[in-house]
């Protein structure tokens, strides 16, 4: 069960990362652009679902708190 949930969360966070990346690229905003890249890359290096969820939620919240 751990492997399948890790895969599903990785795909979800990568999809959100693509959205942030495209928005940041179109608006020429560095914070969403870099957050999108981080969301696409970090699931490859995280071994557990708990850490994946914590890091993913923190990365998703970064553009909300840091506008530029």
C-alpha beads as a LAMMPS data file, in Angstrom:
LAMMPS data file: protein, C-alpha beads

68 atoms
67 bonds

1 atom types
1 bond types

-500.0 500.0 xlo xhi
-500.0 500.0 ylo yhi
-500.0 500.0 zlo zhi

Masses

1 110.0

Atoms # bond

1 1 1 0.000 0.000 0.000
2 1 1 2.852 2.389 0.713
3 1 1 4.198 2.189 -2.836
4 1 1 0.857 2.866 -4.506
5 1 1 -0.001 5.817 -2.270
6 1 1 3.502 7.226 -2.762
7 1 1 2.959 7.035 -6.535
8 1 1 -0.461 8.698 -6.405
9 1 1 0.736 11.569 -4.199
10 1 1 3.818 12.024 -6.404
11 1 1 1.661 12.361 -9.513
12 1 1 -0.687 14.777 -7.729
13 1 1 2.121 17.027 -6.505
14 1 1 3.830 16.922 -9.899
15 1 1 0.571 17.949 -11.597
16 1 1 0.200 20.882 -9.236
17 1 1 3.861 21.706 -9.891
18 1 1 3.258 21.838 -13.624
19 1 1 0.432 24.297 -13.009
20 1 1 2.650 26.498 -10.830
21 1 1 5.450 26.288 -13.389
22 1 1 3.242 27.314 -16.302
23 1 1 1.682 30.155 -14.297
24 1 1 5.107 31.408 -13.181
25 1 1 6.467 31.232 -16.695
26 1 1 3.500 33.087 -18.187
27 1 1 3.431 35.782 -15.491
28 1 1 7.238 36.000 -15.281
29 1 1 7.000 35.405 -11.519
30 1 1 9.964 33.646 -9.938
31 1 1 8.280 32.219 -6.824
32 1 1 5.601 30.110 -8.592
33 1 1 8.099 29.113 -11.281
34 1 1 10.656 27.799 -8.789
35 1 1 7.970 26.233 -6.613
36 1 1 6.612 24.418 -9.650
37 1 1 10.044 23.045 -10.489
38 1 1 10.516 21.949 -6.876
39 1 1 7.109 20.234 -6.819
40 1 1 7.956 18.314 -9.980
41 1 1 11.396 17.188 -8.796
42 1 1 11.159 16.520 -5.049
43 1 1 8.960 13.358 -5.199
44 1 1 11.861 11.481 -6.799
45 1 1 13.948 11.890 -3.658
46 1 1 11.404 11.310 -0.877
47 1 1 11.192 7.762 0.522
48 1 1 8.040 7.957 2.683
49 1 1 4.479 9.136 2.223
50 1 1 4.478 11.207 5.409
51 1 1 7.509 13.245 4.374
52 1 1 6.109 13.560 0.847
53 1 1 2.857 15.027 2.183
54 1 1 4.575 17.438 4.569
55 1 1 7.063 18.758 2.023
56 1 1 4.432 18.910 -0.723
57 1 1 1.982 20.904 1.370
58 1 1 4.716 23.317 2.472
59 1 1 5.793 23.849 -1.136
60 1 1 2.200 24.447 -2.238
61 1 1 1.798 27.086 0.508
62 1 1 4.969 29.013 -0.417
63 1 1 3.451 31.063 -3.295
64 1 1 0.554 32.074 -1.056
65 1 1 2.835 33.580 1.590
66 1 1 5.619 34.925 -0.673
67 1 1 4.096 36.829 -3.550
68 1 1 7.349 37.907 -5.226

Bonds

1 1 1 2
2 1 2 3
3 1 3 4
4 1 4 5
5 1 5 6
6 1 6 7
7 1 7 8
8 1 8 9
9 1 9 10
10 1 10 11
11 1 11 12
12 1 12 13
13 1 13 14
14 1 14 15
15 1 15 16
16 1 16 17
17 1 17 18
18 1 18 19
19 1 19 20
20 1 20 21
21 1 21 22
22 1 22 23
23 1 23 24
24 1 24 25
25 1 25 26
26 1 26 27
27 1 27 28
28 1 28 29
29 1 29 30
30 1 30 31
31 1 31 32
32 1 32 33
33 1 33 34
34 1 34 35
35 1 35 36
36 1 36 37
37 1 37 38
38 1 38 39
39 1 39 40
40 1 40 41
41 1 41 42
42 1 42 43
43 1 43 44
44 1 44 45
45 1 45 46
46 1 46 47
47 1 47 48
48 1 48 49
49 1 49 50
50 1 50 51
51 1 51 52
52 1 52 53
53 1 53 54
54 1 54 55
55 1 55 56
56 1 56 57
57 1 57 58
58 1 58 59
59 1 59 60
60 1 60 61
61 1 61 62
62 1 62 63
63 1 63 64
64 1 64 65
65 1 65 66
66 1 66 67
67 1 67 68
